[in-house]
Amino acid sequence: MDVRAIFELPVHIWMKCDALGTTYPTGYGDLRFNVVMPQARPPVGDPPDLPAMPPQESAGGQVVWAQEYGAFIPESLRPAIALQRVVLTEVEGPSYDDHRSWFTPEHQLAEYINRWFDDVRTWAEVLTGQDLDPNHRVYDAESVGTGLTFIEPPHDGALGLQITTPRVLPLRAQEWAAILGFVRDGEEPPLEEVLSRDARAAQRRNANRRAIIEAATALEIVLGRHIRGLADQLPDTQRGRINERTALGTYIAIAEHSRLQLAVPVDRLRWLKQLRNDAAHRGAAPSPWEAADAVQVMIDFLGVHGQIRRTRESEPDGGEFTLINREGADMDDDCPSRRPER
């Protein structure tokens, strides 16, 4: 049976319009399927040009496939659109014996689609900094005082509205294709980049203690890898301090005493380490400003010394950093991206 389905993304993913109107192969585990993108027609996009598509009217009006709304987009990445729906086609999965004969490709798709989206959104968050957590949304508009009914003075309902216009780095077509391939092949982002994503998300949600711990852990992974990679160049006294139990504070001291050139000054690394110790061992929560600064320290350090490198030179509009691979070659032909926004 030919399995096809419309999937509404739990959270809209911003991407350049050049990603629309195309079919991309992807999958999850042993399941394989194609993602067919909507057509780029304003104001809400058109469905893919496929036979037997259902009527594009819902109980609430016209079905939205892709839509632009308020956001700051770098000039070099325009036009961009927020993707809301896709069509899944050519669904192929393994066949099972009698006791699982019911687990047909459509059942497999239903079982795995949300796990597939979680992997997709993780890669998108790592590469662009978009906040795509469907379980803890951060909204651009928020009512002030919702639920309050004042007796004195006589107010009724919310006292105002806080509106934020986000700065968004949309995915480009080749990035979207790469992400769908990574998820199909079971390839995960580097651990430090997932921790960086978690630190940024925690800081946005005012979970500052968690943001500090995640940021410092990401920093420890990358700094430790960087120093171990330079072990042959270190003084004997510093090389002897490296073992399986070496922690962040010791790595910072080794870098300082070895006079290593790092993307972030040693005193800033030590400051972040102390915030982590206070948060982890004394339960102390940093201020919002400290958490924001600490997350930025992590972003700057990972961008130069992590497995997914980011150049220090922005594009002419100042809107993005370009990823380079581990050897330093430009990744534009593979999976380019930009520096994440906090």
Disulfide bonds with the S-S distance in Angstrom:
none
